[in-house]
């Protein structure tokens, strides 16, 4: 008798497993709600990271333009206002930024990365000369990279006060990036 009971019990368990396959509607709804809550929490953080990644393009390009301006000044004793003449391979327009250079070739120039999208910050780099040694008259180049305080599509930025960068406040109200 005990053997019959075990066989029937195993048949019962086997039939129960076949009928319990799948999920109930409530279980599926709970999982979907949990996924929705997690997505709502993570989405704002993710969007901020996307803008930071786009802004890193301008930071890197302004830094490269600053270094290229310093090298150009060392070789030719003046700065350059044409992007192509610097030979750094930066286009004047990308998907996220417009790049331009303005200033006095003999004294200082401003390299600008102006945001093309309202959610992005703009960047500028100021490169100029200072007299390093009054005895030898050695000229040094200095550079500063700046970030707009808020997202902006306005093409402005640091400008030197006077003839040389030495008397300038390089970033005015912009955040100095120290590049």
VOTORKE-347732 format. One record per residue (C-alpha): y, x, z negated; residue in three letters. Coordinates in steps of 0.001 Angstrom, whole numbers, plus 500000, padded with zeros to 6 digits. Each point is the difference from the previous one (the first is absolute). Layout:
<atoms>
+--------+--------+--------+------+
:      v :      u :      w : resn :
+--------+--------+--------+------+
:      Y :      X :      Z :  ALA :
...
+--------+--------+--------+------+
</atoms>
This chain:
<atoms>
+--------+--------+--------+------+
:      v :      u :      w : resn :
+--------+--------+--------+------+
: 500000 : 500000 : 500000 :  UNK :
: 502328 : 502794 : 499207 :  UNK :
: 499580 : 501392 : 503503 :  UNK :
: 500905 : 496624 : 501549 :  UNK :
: 503133 : 499825 : 497880 :  UNK :
: 501123 : 503463 : 501135 :  UNK :
: 499403 : 499160 : 503665 :  UNK :
: 501994 : 496754 : 499750 :  UNK :
: 502800 : 501758 : 498135 :  UNK :
: 500239 : 502672 : 502702 :  UNK :
: 500047 : 497313 : 502727 :  UNK :
: 502769 : 498210 : 498136 :  UNK :
: 502088 : 503205 : 499739 :  UNK :
: 499408 : 500800 : 503657 :  UNK :
: 501187 : 496519 : 501098 :  UNK :
: 503029 : 500208 : 497715 :  UNK :
: 501105 : 503331 : 501532 :  UNK :
: 499882 : 498522 : 503496 :  UNK :
: 502171 : 497038 : 499045 :  UNK :
: 502598 : 502115 : 498072 :  UNK :
: 501035 : 502234 : 502910 :  UNK :
: 503755 : 500280 : 500801 :  UNK :
: 503196 : 499350 : 498050 :  UNK :
: 501526 : 496785 : 498848 :  UNK :
: 503380 : 498878 : 501261 :  UNK :
: 501581 : 500582 : 496598 :  UNK :
: 498735 : 503587 : 499889 :  UNK :
: 501496 : 500677 : 503437 :  UNK :
: 503353 : 498439 : 499002 :  UNK :
: 500184 : 502113 : 496844 :  UNK :
: 499408 : 503188 : 502002 :  UNK :
: 502645 : 499030 : 502587 :  UNK :
: 502549 : 499231 : 497259 :  UNK :
: 499349 : 503357 : 498310 :  UNK :
: 500439 : 501848 : 503313 :  UNK :
: 503245 : 498096 : 500632 :  UNK :
: 501410 : 500935 : 496593 :  UNK :
: 499140 : 503673 : 500499 :  UNK :
: 501600 : 499994 : 503464 :  UNK :
: 503185 : 498392 : 498625 :  UNK :
: 500244 : 502736 : 497377 :  UNK :
: 499319 : 502904 : 502387 :  UNK :
: 502043 : 498912 : 503055 :  UNK :
: 503530 : 500804 : 498710 :  UNK :
: 498870 : 503455 : 498896 :  UNK :
: 498389 : 500634 : 503372 :  UNK :
: 503129 : 499000 : 501935 :  UNK :
: 502082 : 502459 : 497981 :  UNK :
: 497601 : 502800 : 500860 :  UNK :
: 500252 : 499187 : 503711 :  UNK :
: 503803 : 500435 : 499889 :  UNK :
: 499656 : 503267 : 498078 :  UNK :
: 497665 : 501312 : 502683 :  UNK :
: 502475 : 499051 : 502745 :  UNK :
: 502851 : 501647 : 498079 :  UNK :
: 498053 : 503244 : 499687 :  UNK :
: 500422 : 500380 : 503788 :  UNK :
: 503778 : 500217 : 499593 :  UNK :
: 499804 : 502275 : 496947 :  UNK :
: 497818 : 502466 : 501882 :  UNK :
: 502110 : 499853 : 503156 :  UNK :
: 503296 : 500502 : 498149 :  UNK :
: 498486 : 502967 : 498146 :  UNK :
: 498790 : 501464 : 503306 :  UNK :
: 503426 : 499488 : 501595 :  UNK :
: 501708 : 501696 : 497041 :  UNK :
: 497729 : 503030 : 500269 :  UNK :
: 500414 : 500101 : 503788 :  UNK :
: 503802 : 499871 : 499626 :  UNK :
: 499870 : 502929 : 497563 :  UNK :
: 497840 : 502021 : 502403 :  UNK :
: 502249 : 499095 : 502944 :  UNK :
: 503112 : 501071 : 498068 :  UNK :
: 498378 : 503294 : 499078 :  UNK :
: 499191 : 500717 : 503640 :  UNK :
: 503108 : 498628 : 501768 :  UNK :
: 502668 : 500037 : 497214 :  UNK :
: 500630 : 496296 : 500448 :  UNK :
: 498262 : 496674 : 499446 :  UNK :
: 498620 : 497685 : 502683 :  UNK :
: 500809 : 496333 : 500577 :  UNK :
: 497244 : 499294 : 502556 :  UNK :
: 496537 : 499159 : 498684 :  UNK :
: 498222 : 501469 : 503010 :  UNK :
: 501769 : 503370 : 499692 :  UNK :
: 498523 : 500542 : 496529 :  UNK :
: 496470 : 499956 : 501412 :  UNK :
: 498330 : 498177 : 497104 :  UNK :
: 498486 : 497194 : 502095 :  UNK :
: 501757 : 497134 : 498235 :  UNK :
: 500887 : 497084 : 502251 :  UNK :
: 503378 : 498298 : 499625 :  UNK :
: 498282 : 496647 : 499499 :  UNK :
: 496687 : 499077 : 498403 :  UNK :
: 498535 : 496663 : 498978 :  UNK :
: 501654 : 500197 : 496566 :  UNK :
: 503023 : 502334 : 500345 :  UNK :
: 502815 : 501162 : 502276 :  UNK :
: 500883 : 503693 : 499659 :  UNK :
: 503320 : 501615 : 500851 :  UNK :
: 502091 : 503052 : 499146 :  UNK :
: 503763 : 500129 : 499556 :  UNK :
: 502517 : 502490 : 498711 :  UNK :
: 501860 : 503175 : 500796 :  UNK :
: 497700 : 502615 : 501538 :  UNK :
: 501922 : 502815 : 498315 :  UNK :
: 500082 : 498551 : 496454 :  UNK :
: 497427 : 497324 : 499192 :  UNK :
: 497878 : 497230 : 501471 :  UNK :
: 498411 : 496813 : 498698 :  UNK :
: 496480 : 499132 : 501158 :  UNK :
: 499476 : 496258 : 499624 :  UNK :
: 496895 : 497836 : 499994 :  UNK :
: 501298 : 496428 : 500179 :  UNK :
: 497490 : 497254 : 499207 :  UNK :
: 499242 : 497553 : 502791 :  UNK :
: 498423 : 497489 : 497609 :  UNK :
: 501838 : 498303 : 497144 :  UNK :
: 497356 : 500848 : 497355 :  UNK :
: 500251 : 503788 : 500517 :  UNK :
: 502412 : 502487 : 498455 :  UNK :
: 502077 : 502310 : 502187 :  UNK :
: 500063 : 503785 : 499608 :  UNK :
: 502486 : 502749 : 500730 :  UNK :
: 500038 : 503766 : 499856 :  UNK :
: 503133 : 502077 : 499669 :  UNK :
: 499873 : 503611 : 501154 :  UNK :
: 502955 : 502344 : 499741 :  UNK :
: 501171 : 503499 : 499267 :  UNK :
: 501403 : 501667 : 496911 :  UNK :
: 501332 : 503501 : 499602 :  UNK :
: 497419 : 501839 : 497962 :  UNK :
: 501624 : 503348 : 499332 :  UNK :
: 503762 : 500499 : 500066 :  UNK :
: 499643 : 503746 : 500620 :  UNK :
: 497624 : 499860 : 502983 :  UNK :
: 501060 : 496564 : 501248 :  UNK :
: 496351 : 498971 : 500231 :  UNK :
: 499589 : 496346 : 500921 :  UNK :
: 497222 : 497912 : 498457 :  UNK :
: 498718 : 496648 : 501172 :  UNK :
: 499297 : 497264 : 497498 :  UNK :
: 498374 : 496632 : 500504 :  UNK :
: 499616 : 496756 : 498131 :  UNK :
: 497881 : 496951 : 500819 :  UNK :
: 501077 : 496597 : 498765 :  UNK :
: 498525 : 496500 : 499749 :  UNK :
: 502034 : 496794 : 500141 :  UNK :
: 500042 : 498224 : 496634 :  UNK :
: 498724 : 496747 : 501508 :  UNK :
: 498323 : 499033 : 503272 :  UNK :
: 502652 : 500161 : 502699 :  UNK :
: 500337 : 500099 : 503757 :  UNK :
: 503515 : 501442 : 499848 :  UNK :
: 500536 : 503422 : 501538 :  UNK :
: 501992 : 501760 : 497304 :  UNK :
: 499279 : 502661 : 497501 :  UNK :
: 501312 : 503204 : 498532 :  UNK :
: 503052 : 501666 : 501472 :  UNK :
: 501629 : 503246 : 498958 :  UNK :
: 503372 : 499863 : 498228 :  UNK :
: 502043 : 502667 : 501726 :  UNK :
: 499178 : 502961 : 502161 :  UNK :
: 496729 : 501100 : 498409 :  UNK :
: 497028 : 498449 : 498289 :  UNK :
: 500794 : 501930 : 496802 :  UNK :
: 502618 : 497457 : 498922 :  UNK :
: 497944 : 496974 : 501073 :  UNK :
: 498065 : 497582 : 497859 :  UNK :
: 497018 : 500043 : 502353 :  UNK :
: 498509 : 496616 : 499259 :  UNK :
: 503010 : 497966 : 498836 :  UNK :
: 498319 : 496864 : 498597 :  UNK :
: 496674 : 500804 : 501654 :  UNK :
: 496997 : 501394 : 498114 :  UNK :
: 499715 : 503768 : 500437 :  UNK :
: 496459 : 500906 : 501080 :  UNK :
: 500590 : 503710 : 499497 :  UNK :
: 498677 : 501114 : 503394 :  UNK :
+--------+--------+--------+------+
</atoms>
